[in-house]
Amino acid sequence: MSAPEDLGDDAHGDADRGDLSGDLRSVLVTSVLNLEPLDEDLYRGRHYWVPTSQRLFGGQIVGQALVAAAKSVSDDAHVHSLHCYFVRAGDPKVPVLYHVERTRTGASFSVRAVKAVQHGKAIFICQASFQHKQPSPMQHQFSMPMVPPPEDLLDHEALIDQYLRDPNLHEKYRVGLNRIAARDVPIEIKLVNPPTLNQLQTLEPKQMFWVRARGYIGEGDIKLHCCVAAYISDYAFLGTALLPHQSKYKVNFMVSLDHSMWFHAPFRADHWMLYECESPWAGGSRGLVHGRLWRRDGVLAVTCAQEGVIRLKPRVSESKL
């Protein structure tokens, strides 16, 4: 267990969460990432939130798989990387079985393989590597972008409401915003530099937003915060590649192919973190995205990468709407 300051001290609105009672704990902890043990290294996950009725949310599968893998290592071994492939769409109507293979347990590093199964077939495979703490004189990182603090920004719900109140908002955006507003998402988001209506036509494949889990998690279990971050990291991530194209095209099919994360420093997933996302390339019906999760004190906590399938179809011209 790290000292509280090692998890990122936050004197700007997060510290007061420390006195919250158990009934206000994050639903990500009490439900979404809470696995039922069935046998040694075998767990069952149930599902409490999905973005669509067709498939499970990829971040939930990643988070649950990491929970299962973390249960098979010692308390002082912490995840430093994971690499995942989504091989089939998850069915939100049935539980997922997670089988952990203890590939290697070493003095410094331990590797675990996790297979998620539904209807007798693998829907997801993951390799996670855990490390015992090792100090090193070699340390460096990029600098955190200079952005307004989350207290100065509109939350996701207020921002969407502001867009919807604008009489000049085109119907093609109104439908999508209403759909987003109807979701009961277990994370909070505050977009940095939200685009105006005129800017929606010329967006770059980049976005930044403050994000944290709803509710209280606490400072004691670093592994749990990593599992919650795995869930958070997939939300709106692949959509970064879509930003320059959404004015002319709408999504016909979009799904993650793979997802990788590298964990650099302790953090609290129930405290605000800045998610810096960019898409350096798209083509061949695929999009690549990179992401960095920053603590408020400027420490780079997590790096992410993902590639996904994105198939588009032209929007109906405004004259026909």
DODRENDREN-96655 format. One record per residue (C-alpha): y, z, x; residue number from 0. Coordinates in Angstrom, 3 decimals. Each point is the difference from the previous one (the first is absolute). Layout:
N
+----------+----------+----------+-----+
|    north |       up |     east |   i |
+----------+----------+----------+-----+
|        Y |        Z |        X | NUM |
...
+----------+----------+----------+-----+
END
This chain:
321
+----------+----------+----------+-----+
|    north |       up |     east |   i |
+----------+----------+----------+-----+
|    0.000 |    0.000 |    0.000 |   0 |
|    3.373 |   -0.979 |    1.409 |   1 |
|    3.102 |    2.113 |   -0.265 |   2 |
|    2.306 |   -0.980 |   -2.867 |   3 |
|    2.572 |   -1.539 |    2.339 |   4 |
|   -2.676 |   -2.314 |    1.430 |   5 |
|   -0.362 |   -1.567 |   -3.428 |   6 |
|    3.635 |   -1.010 |   -0.123 |   7 |
|    2.588 |    2.611 |   -0.964 |   8 |
|    2.120 |   -1.200 |   -2.909 |   9 |
|    3.094 |    1.940 |   -0.967 |  10 |
|    1.137 |   -2.579 |   -2.549 |  11 |
|   -1.752 |    0.758 |   -3.255 |  12 |
|   -3.683 |    0.235 |    0.971 |  13 |
|   -0.192 |    3.552 |    1.284 |  14 |
|    0.367 |    1.444 |   -3.499 |  15 |
|   -3.396 |   -1.463 |   -0.884 |  16 |
|   -1.651 |    2.716 |    2.059 |  17 |
|    0.186 |    2.519 |   -2.870 |  18 |
|   -1.555 |   -2.204 |   -2.657 |  19 |
|   -2.997 |    1.437 |   -1.810 |  20 |
|   -3.466 |   -1.550 |   -0.038 |  21 |
|    0.435 |   -1.641 |   -3.395 |  22 |
|    2.730 |   -2.184 |    1.511 |  23 |
|   -2.187 |   -1.318 |    2.789 |  24 |
|   -0.012 |   -3.753 |    0.435 |  25 |
|   -2.390 |   -1.870 |   -2.279 |  26 |
|   -1.000 |   -1.926 |    3.110 |  27 |
|   -1.560 |    3.217 |    1.297 |  28 |
|   -1.393 |    1.484 |   -3.198 |  29 |
|   -1.413 |   -3.200 |   -1.499 |  30 |
|    0.437 |   -3.381 |    1.647 |  31 |
|   -1.277 |    0.947 |    3.472 |  32 |
|   -2.336 |    2.777 |   -1.133 |  33 |
|   -3.578 |   -1.115 |    0.702 |  34 |
|   -3.199 |    1.413 |   -1.491 |  35 |
|   -2.705 |    0.703 |    2.631 |  36 |
|   -3.404 |   -1.386 |   -1.017 |  37 |
|   -1.999 |    0.386 |    3.216 |  38 |
|    0.677 |    0.210 |    3.712 |  39 |
|    2.614 |   -2.677 |    0.828 |  40 |
|   -0.172 |   -1.364 |   -3.559 |  41 |
|    2.909 |    0.428 |   -2.442 |  42 |
|    1.137 |   -1.242 |   -3.373 |  43 |
|    3.620 |   -0.843 |   -0.748 |  44 |
|    1.487 |   -0.334 |   -3.448 |  45 |
|    3.206 |   -1.766 |   -0.902 |  46 |
|    3.167 |    1.207 |   -1.612 |  47 |
|    2.530 |   -2.751 |    0.581 |  48 |
|   -0.301 |   -3.765 |    0.381 |  49 |
|    2.858 |   -2.536 |    0.086 |  50 |
|   -1.904 |   -2.511 |   -2.124 |  51 |
|   -3.004 |    0.100 |   -2.280 |  52 |
|   -1.857 |   -2.584 |    2.075 |  53 |
|   -0.575 |    1.794 |    3.304 |  54 |
|    0.401 |    3.293 |    1.802 |  55 |
|    3.045 |    0.720 |    2.120 |  56 |
|   -0.912 |   -0.686 |    3.633 |  57 |
|    1.931 |    3.002 |    1.308 |  58 |
|   -2.130 |    2.279 |   -2.113 |  59 |
|   -3.211 |   -1.380 |    1.502 |  60 |
|    1.406 |    0.325 |    3.541 |  61 |
|    1.135 |    3.558 |   -0.682 |  62 |
|   -3.303 |    1.058 |   -1.525 |  63 |
|   -1.991 |   -1.613 |    2.826 |  64 |
|    2.078 |    1.907 |    2.545 |  65 |
|   -0.602 |    3.248 |   -1.915 |  66 |
|   -3.747 |   -0.636 |    0.224 |  67 |
|    0.149 |   -0.854 |    3.711 |  68 |
|    2.143 |    3.051 |    0.815 |  69 |
|   -2.563 |    2.334 |   -1.569 |  70 |
|   -2.529 |   -1.041 |    2.656 |  71 |
|    2.027 |    1.006 |    3.075 |  72 |
|    1.071 |    3.373 |    1.381 |  73 |
|    3.227 |    1.641 |   -1.118 |  74 |
|    1.706 |   -0.718 |    3.323 |  75 |
|   -0.750 |   -3.757 |   -0.064 |  76 |
|    2.727 |   -2.040 |   -1.681 |  77 |
|    0.057 |   -3.654 |   -0.990 |  78 |
|    1.956 |   -2.245 |    2.350 |  79 |
|   -1.006 |   -3.407 |   -1.415 |  80 |
|   -1.872 |   -1.706 |   -2.789 |  81 |
|   -0.902 |   -3.631 |   -0.653 |  82 |
|   -1.141 |   -1.117 |   -3.437 |  83 |
|   -1.171 |   -3.087 |   -1.873 |  84 |
|    0.101 |   -0.473 |   -3.748 |  85 |
|   -3.073 |   -2.113 |   -0.748 |  86 |
|   -0.137 |    0.144 |   -3.822 |  87 |
|    2.361 |    0.996 |   -2.781 |  88 |
|   -0.445 |    3.616 |   -1.094 |  89 |
|   -0.958 |    0.668 |   -3.626 |  90 |
|    2.320 |    2.687 |   -1.465 |  91 |
|   -2.510 |    0.837 |   -2.736 |  92 |
|   -2.652 |    1.543 |    2.268 |  93 |
|    0.000 |    2.498 |    2.917 |  94 |
|   -0.238 |   -1.082 |    3.633 |  95 |
|   -2.691 |    1.322 |    2.333 |  96 |
|    1.059 |    0.611 |    3.609 |  97 |
|   -2.685 |    0.135 |    2.686 |  98 |
|    1.032 |    1.236 |    3.454 |  99 |
|   -1.861 |   -1.041 |    3.151 | 100 |
|    0.558 |    2.216 |    3.033 | 101 |
|    0.167 |   -2.841 |    2.494 | 102 |
|    0.961 |    2.138 |    2.988 | 103 |
|    1.100 |    3.568 |    0.657 | 104 |
|    1.521 |    0.365 |    3.466 | 105 |
|    1.876 |    2.653 |    1.932 | 106 |
|    3.351 |   -1.750 |   -0.526 | 107 |
|   -0.538 |   -2.655 |   -2.677 | 108 |
|   -2.288 |   -0.267 |   -3.025 | 109 |
|   -0.580 |   -3.116 |   -2.107 | 110 |
|   -1.055 |   -0.086 |   -3.631 | 111 |
|   -0.949 |   -2.999 |   -2.141 | 112 |
|    0.535 |    0.209 |   -3.762 | 113 |
|   -1.427 |   -2.335 |   -2.615 | 114 |
|    1.305 |    0.113 |   -3.573 | 115 |
|   -2.513 |   -1.193 |   -2.602 | 116 |
|    0.165 |   -0.954 |   -3.683 | 117 |
|   -2.747 |   -1.633 |   -2.090 | 118 |
|   -2.280 |    0.135 |    3.061 | 119 |
|    2.311 |   -2.148 |    2.162 | 120 |
|    2.537 |    0.807 |    2.684 | 121 |
|    3.597 |   -0.429 |   -1.149 | 122 |
|    1.616 |    1.400 |    3.147 | 123 |
|   -0.929 |    0.823 |    3.607 | 124 |
|    1.965 |    2.109 |    2.439 | 125 |
|   -0.153 |    1.227 |    3.597 | 126 |
|    1.991 |    3.151 |    0.775 | 127 |
|    0.473 |    1.563 |    3.435 | 128 |
|    0.834 |    3.673 |    0.519 | 129 |
|    1.363 |    1.658 |    3.128 | 130 |
|    0.224 |    3.545 |    1.315 | 131 |
|    3.555 |    0.845 |    1.056 | 132 |
|    0.766 |   -1.216 |    3.507 | 133 |
|    3.434 |    0.438 |    1.625 | 134 |
|    1.354 |   -2.874 |    2.068 | 135 |
|    3.148 |   -0.643 |    2.081 | 136 |
|    0.054 |   -3.582 |   -1.300 | 137 |
|    2.175 |    0.040 |   -3.111 | 138 |
|    2.422 |   -2.493 |   -1.549 | 139 |
|    0.842 |   -1.465 |   -3.399 | 140 |
|    2.427 |   -2.371 |   -1.696 | 141 |
|    3.158 |    1.419 |   -1.546 | 142 |
|    0.100 |    0.702 |   -3.714 | 143 |
|    2.366 |   -2.299 |   -1.952 | 144 |
|    3.327 |    1.488 |   -1.064 | 145 |
|   -0.129 |    0.244 |   -3.802 | 146 |
|    1.553 |    2.160 |   -2.736 | 147 |
|   -1.923 |    3.214 |   -0.742 | 148 |
|   -2.121 |    0.074 |   -3.179 | 149 |
|    2.433 |    2.388 |   -1.708 | 150 |
|    2.610 |   -2.784 |   -0.009 | 151 |
|   -2.285 |   -2.572 |   -1.647 | 152 |
|   -1.186 |   -0.683 |   -3.530 | 153 |
|   -3.614 |    0.794 |   -0.739 | 154 |
|   -2.286 |   -2.850 |   -1.066 | 155 |
|    0.308 |    0.740 |   -3.698 | 156 |
|    3.820 |    0.189 |    0.064 | 157 |
|    0.259 |   -3.197 |    2.053 | 158 |
|   -2.239 |   -1.921 |   -2.418 | 159 |
|    2.016 |    1.319 |   -2.938 | 160 |
|    3.187 |   -1.196 |    1.697 | 161 |
|   -1.453 |   -3.494 |    0.395 | 162 |
|   -1.230 |   -0.101 |   -3.600 | 163 |
|    3.445 |    0.960 |   -1.329 | 164 |
|    1.608 |   -3.004 |    1.692 | 165 |
|    0.533 |   -2.717 |   -2.652 | 166 |
|   -0.244 |   -2.690 |    2.689 | 167 |
|   -3.551 |    0.953 |    0.987 | 168 |
|   -2.244 |   -2.997 |   -0.540 | 169 |
|   -3.038 |    0.369 |   -2.222 | 170 |
|   -2.410 |   -0.851 |    2.838 | 171 |
|    1.084 |    3.212 |    1.760 | 172 |
|    0.359 |    2.109 |   -3.153 | 173 |
|   -3.676 |   -0.345 |   -0.911 | 174 |
|   -1.154 |    1.058 |    3.450 | 175 |
|    2.396 |    2.960 |    0.175 | 176 |
|   -1.121 |    1.285 |   -3.400 | 177 |
|   -3.592 |   -0.201 |    1.173 | 178 |
|    0.810 |    2.003 |    3.143 | 179 |
|    1.989 |    2.575 |   -1.981 | 180 |
|   -2.985 |    0.634 |   -2.279 | 181 |
|   -2.219 |    1.132 |    2.883 | 182 |
|   -0.536 |    3.704 |    0.555 | 183 |
|   -0.119 |   -0.036 |    3.799 | 184 |
|   -0.901 |    3.180 |    1.945 | 185 |
|    2.547 |   -0.744 |    2.739 | 186 |
|    3.800 |   -0.021 |    0.109 | 187 |
|    1.918 |   -2.960 |    1.416 | 188 |
|    3.667 |   -0.570 |    0.839 | 189 |
|    0.806 |   -3.526 |    1.132 | 190 |
|    2.419 |   -0.413 |    2.911 | 191 |
|    2.619 |   -2.729 |   -0.561 | 192 |
|   -1.332 |   -1.162 |   -3.390 | 193 |
|    0.916 |   -3.659 |   -0.565 | 194 |
|    2.549 |   -1.090 |   -2.558 | 195 |
|   -0.924 |   -2.608 |   -2.617 | 196 |
|    1.568 |   -2.742 |    2.119 | 197 |
|   -1.949 |    1.106 |    3.075 | 198 |
|   -3.349 |   -0.257 |   -1.804 | 199 |
|    0.062 |   -3.742 |    0.657 | 200 |
|    0.282 |    0.321 |    3.806 | 201 |
|   -1.985 |    3.021 |    1.123 | 202 |
|   -1.484 |    0.356 |    3.479 | 203 |
|   -3.623 |    1.142 |    0.407 | 204 |
|    1.189 |    3.518 |    0.856 | 205 |
|    0.544 |    3.215 |   -1.936 | 206 |
|    0.477 |    3.693 |    0.634 | 207 |
|   -0.469 |    2.889 |   -2.378 | 208 |
|   -0.285 |    3.758 |    0.104 | 209 |
|   -3.315 |    1.190 |   -1.370 | 210 |
|   -1.873 |    3.247 |   -0.590 | 211 |
|   -2.829 |    1.336 |   -2.141 | 212 |
|    1.015 |    1.541 |   -3.315 | 213 |
|   -0.677 |    3.714 |   -0.099 | 214 |
|   -0.882 |    2.487 |    2.711 | 215 |
|   -2.662 |   -0.398 |    2.697 | 216 |
|    0.941 |    2.617 |    2.584 | 217 |
|   -0.003 |    0.110 |    3.774 | 218 |
|   -3.448 |    1.312 |    0.876 | 219 |
|   -2.347 |   -3.001 |   -0.076 | 220 |
|    1.103 |   -2.888 |    2.228 | 221 |
|   -3.077 |   -2.005 |   -1.019 | 222 |
|    1.010 |    0.161 |   -3.659 | 223 |
|    3.488 |   -1.303 |    0.761 | 224 |
|   -1.551 |   -2.952 |    1.852 | 225 |
|   -2.190 |   -0.777 |   -3.029 | 226 |
|    3.036 |    0.094 |   -2.302 | 227 |
|    1.915 |   -2.254 |    2.419 | 228 |
|   -2.911 |   -2.458 |   -0.109 | 229 |
|    0.441 |   -0.119 |   -3.778 | 230 |
|    3.783 |   -0.381 |    0.256 | 231 |
|   -0.123 |   -2.661 |    2.721 | 232 |
|   -1.497 |   -2.659 |   -2.288 | 233 |
|    2.602 |    0.333 |   -2.752 | 234 |
|    2.414 |   -2.989 |   -0.090 | 235 |
|   -1.106 |   -0.880 |    3.542 | 236 |
|   -1.469 |   -3.487 |   -0.436 | 237 |
|    2.806 |   -0.845 |   -2.421 | 238 |
|    2.343 |   -0.115 |    3.004 | 239 |
|   -1.404 |   -3.468 |    0.804 | 240 |
|    0.895 |   -1.145 |   -3.504 | 241 |
|    3.705 |    0.898 |    0.113 | 242 |
|    1.399 |   -3.365 |    1.281 | 243 |
|   -2.043 |   -1.966 |   -2.561 | 244 |
|    0.168 |    2.009 |   -3.229 | 245 |
|    2.999 |   -1.865 |   -1.429 | 246 |
|   -1.887 |   -3.333 |   -0.024 | 247 |
|   -3.596 |    1.163 |   -0.400 | 248 |
|   -1.929 |    2.656 |   -1.836 | 249 |
|   -3.241 |    1.599 |    1.081 | 250 |
|   -3.159 |   -1.628 |   -1.250 | 251 |
|   -2.263 |    2.199 |    2.143 | 252 |
|    0.770 |    2.640 |    2.628 | 253 |
|   -2.481 |    2.363 |    1.642 | 254 |
|   -0.380 |    1.780 |    3.339 | 255 |
|   -2.539 |   -1.311 |    2.498 | 256 |
|    0.268 |    2.659 |    2.695 | 257 |
|    2.043 |    3.062 |    0.845 | 258 |
|    0.527 |    1.810 |    3.304 | 259 |
|    1.836 |    3.219 |    0.856 | 260 |
|    0.835 |    1.847 |    3.213 | 261 |
|    1.061 |    3.642 |   -0.233 | 262 |
|    2.381 |    1.148 |    2.718 | 263 |
|    1.483 |    3.386 |   -0.916 | 264 |
|   -0.513 |    2.745 |   -2.606 | 265 |
|    2.017 |   -0.332 |   -3.218 | 266 |
|    0.148 |    1.190 |   -3.576 | 267 |
|   -0.705 |   -2.629 |   -2.629 | 268 |
|    1.795 |    2.116 |   -2.632 | 269 |
|    3.220 |   -0.260 |    2.037 | 270 |
|    2.172 |   -3.108 |    0.025 | 271 |
|   -1.068 |   -2.620 |    2.541 | 272 |
|    1.622 |   -3.370 |    0.634 | 273 |
|   -2.380 |   -2.936 |   -0.480 | 274 |
|    1.224 |   -3.014 |    1.993 | 275 |
|   -1.874 |   -3.148 |   -1.061 | 276 |
|    0.226 |   -3.601 |    1.205 | 277 |
|   -2.047 |   -3.157 |   -0.297 | 278 |
|    0.104 |   -2.057 |    3.226 | 279 |
|   -2.151 |   -2.812 |   -1.399 | 280 |
|   -1.430 |   -1.552 |   -3.165 | 281 |
|   -2.064 |   -3.153 |   -0.464 | 282 |
|   -3.381 |   -1.301 |   -1.074 | 283 |
|    0.223 |    2.094 |   -3.195 | 284 |
|    0.173 |    3.134 |    2.170 | 285 |
|    2.778 |    2.380 |    0.936 | 286 |
|    0.210 |    2.400 |    2.943 | 287 |
|    2.027 |    3.217 |   -0.187 | 288 |
|    0.859 |    2.700 |    2.525 | 289 |
|    1.287 |    3.460 |   -0.840 | 290 |
|    1.301 |    3.172 |    1.642 | 291 |
|    0.217 |    3.433 |   -1.633 | 292 |
|    2.748 |    2.133 |    1.533 | 293 |
|    0.576 |    3.726 |   -0.373 | 294 |
|    3.533 |    1.008 |   -0.898 | 295 |
|    0.541 |    1.395 |    3.487 | 296 |
|   -0.528 |   -3.484 |    1.491 | 297 |
|   -3.610 |    0.447 |    1.129 | 298 |
|   -2.270 |   -3.021 |   -0.530 | 299 |
|   -2.922 |    1.493 |   -1.929 | 300 |
|   -2.151 |   -2.986 |   -1.069 | 301 |
|   -0.252 |   -3.739 |    0.670 | 302 |
|   -1.694 |   -2.287 |   -2.540 | 303 |
|   -1.106 |   -3.630 |   -0.225 | 304 |
|   -1.546 |   -1.993 |   -2.819 | 305 |
|   -0.935 |   -3.544 |   -0.913 | 306 |
|   -0.587 |   -1.149 |   -3.537 | 307 |
|   -0.620 |   -3.011 |   -2.198 | 308 |
|    3.120 |   -1.162 |   -1.855 | 309 |
|   -0.356 |   -2.985 |   -2.328 | 310 |
|    3.161 |   -1.102 |   -1.777 | 311 |
|    0.916 |   -2.331 |   -2.816 | 312 |
|    3.448 |   -1.468 |   -0.720 | 313 |
|    2.187 |    1.840 |   -2.464 | 314 |
|    1.101 |   -1.822 |   -3.111 | 315 |
|    3.480 |   -1.335 |    0.616 | 316 |
|    2.857 |    1.988 |   -1.547 | 317 |
|    0.910 |   -2.939 |   -2.237 | 318 |
|   -3.374 |    0.335 |   -1.718 | 319 |
|    0.273 |    3.742 |   -0.615 | 320 |
+----------+----------+----------+-----+
END
